[in-house]
Amino acid sequence: MESNESPLHERLPTCDENGKLLSDLMMLIPGLRNGSGRHFRTRLAILHAVLGSHRDVVFADLNAPLNLLWVSVRARHGVITELAAEIRFRIPEARLVGHTTAGKPVTEPVYRGGKENRRRRRTRFWIRN
């Protein structure tokens, strides 16, 4: 993961070494900035291990003040799902916010957790029956 003061859009690679477009994903990691120093270092070590061991990761940026992780990967079927699942397995509070494939946003529904949404889903379920 890089540490740089320039804006992300200036550092973000769009193509790999062979000129193929990269895919991007963004994950929210709630409580990252508010945790203790030990909590932060543990989460950082986990992210470093997961991203470092994944062969398709080309670029990663952790914006700790915003609790956001941005990752650029070589585009292949299922890579974003694999990577997000591996991160969520090790850091359960992490949430996939969005990702793009070859520069186009993916329109799949994104999990929106929280008590309000669970209540709303339950209410809709009872209204339909």
C-alpha positions as CSV (number, residue, x, y, z in Angstrom):
1,M,0.0,0.0,0.0
2,E,1.3,3.4,-1.0
3,S,1.5,6.4,1.3
4,N,1.3,9.6,-0.8
5,E,-0.2,13.0,-0.4
6,S,-1.2,13.4,-4.1
7,P,-4.9,12.7,-5.0
8,L,-5.9,9.1,-5.6
9,H,-7.0,9.8,-9.2
10,E,-3.4,10.9,-10.0
11,R,-1.8,7.8,-8.5
12,L,-4.4,5.2,-9.6
13,P,-3.2,3.0,-12.5
14,T,-5.7,2.3,-15.2
15,C,-3.8,-0.4,-17.1
16,D,-1.5,-3.2,-16.2
17,E,2.0,-3.8,-17.6
18,N,0.5,-5.4,-20.7
19,G,-1.9,-2.5,-21.4
20,K,-5.1,-4.4,-20.2
21,L,-7.6,-2.4,-18.3
22,L,-7.7,-2.9,-14.5
23,S,-10.8,-3.4,-12.3
24,D,-11.3,-1.5,-9.1
25,L,-13.1,-2.2,-5.8
26,M,-13.7,-0.1,-2.8
27,M,-14.3,-1.4,0.7
28,L,-15.5,0.4,3.8
29,I,-13.9,-0.7,7.1
30,P,-16.1,0.8,9.8
31,G,-14.3,1.8,13.1
32,L,-10.8,1.6,11.5
33,R,-9.8,5.1,12.4
34,N,-11.5,5.1,15.8
35,G,-9.9,1.9,17.1
36,S,-6.8,1.8,19.3
37,G,-3.4,1.9,17.7
38,R,-3.1,-1.8,18.2
39,H,-6.5,-2.4,16.5
40,F,-5.4,-0.3,13.6
41,R,-2.0,-2.0,13.2
42,T,-3.6,-5.5,13.4
43,R,-6.1,-4.5,10.6
44,L,-3.3,-3.0,8.6
45,A,-1.2,-6.2,8.9
46,I,-4.2,-8.3,7.9
47,L,-4.8,-6.2,4.8
48,H,-1.1,-6.2,3.9
49,A,-1.0,-10.1,4.1
50,V,-4.2,-10.6,2.1
51,L,-3.4,-8.0,-0.6
52,G,0.3,-9.1,-0.8
53,S,-0.6,-12.7,-1.3
54,H,-3.1,-12.1,-4.0
55,R,-1.5,-12.3,-7.4
56,D,-4.0,-10.1,-9.2
57,V,-3.6,-7.0,-6.9
58,V,-1.8,-4.2,-8.7
59,F,-2.5,-1.2,-6.5
60,A,-4.0,-0.6,-3.0
61,D,-4.7,2.6,-1.1
62,L,-6.0,2.8,2.4
63,N,-7.5,6.1,3.4
64,A,-7.6,5.7,7.1
65,P,-9.4,9.0,7.9
66,L,-12.3,7.9,5.7
67,N,-12.1,4.1,6.6
68,L,-11.8,3.3,2.8
69,L,-9.7,0.8,1.0
70,W,-9.3,1.1,-2.8
71,V,-7.8,-1.8,-4.7
72,S,-7.0,-2.1,-8.4
73,V,-6.8,-5.7,-9.7
74,R,-6.1,-7.4,-13.0
75,A,-9.5,-8.0,-14.6
76,R,-10.6,-11.6,-14.6
77,H,-13.9,-13.4,-13.8
78,G,-14.5,-13.6,-10.0
79,V,-11.4,-11.8,-8.8
80,I,-13.3,-9.0,-7.0
81,T,-15.6,-11.5,-5.3
82,E,-12.7,-13.6,-4.2
83,L,-10.7,-10.7,-2.8
84,A,-13.7,-9.1,-1.0
85,A,-14.6,-12.4,0.5
86,E,-11.1,-13.0,1.7
87,I,-10.9,-9.6,3.3
88,R,-14.3,-10.0,4.9
89,F,-13.3,-13.4,6.3
90,R,-10.4,-11.8,8.0
91,I,-12.0,-8.5,8.8
92,P,-15.8,-9.2,9.2
93,E,-16.8,-5.6,9.5
94,A,-15.4,-4.7,6.1
95,R,-18.1,-4.0,3.4
96,L,-17.8,-3.9,-0.3
97,V,-19.0,-0.4,-1.4
98,G,-18.6,-0.7,-5.1
99,H,-16.4,-1.8,-7.9
100,T,-16.0,-1.2,-11.6
101,T,-15.1,-3.6,-14.4
102,A,-13.1,-2.2,-17.3
103,G,-14.1,1.3,-16.4
104,K,-17.9,0.5,-16.3
105,P,-19.8,0.5,-13.0
106,V,-21.3,-2.8,-12.0
107,T,-25.0,-2.6,-11.3
108,E,-25.3,-5.5,-8.9
109,P,-27.0,-4.7,-5.6
110,V,-24.7,-3.8,-2.8
111,Y,-25.3,-5.0,0.7
112,R,-26.7,-2.3,2.8
113,G,-26.7,-3.4,6.4
114,G,-28.1,-1.9,9.5
115,K,-31.1,-2.3,11.8
116,E,-33.2,0.1,9.7
117,N,-32.9,-1.9,6.6
118,R,-33.5,-5.2,8.4
119,R,-36.7,-3.8,9.9
120,R,-37.8,-2.4,6.5
121,R,-37.2,-5.8,4.9
122,R,-39.3,-7.5,7.5
123,T,-42.1,-5.0,7.2
124,R,-42.2,-5.5,3.4
125,F,-42.2,-9.2,3.9
126,W,-45.3,-9.0,6.2
127,I,-47.1,-6.5,3.9
128,R,-46.7,-8.8,0.9
129,N,-48.2,-11.8,2.7
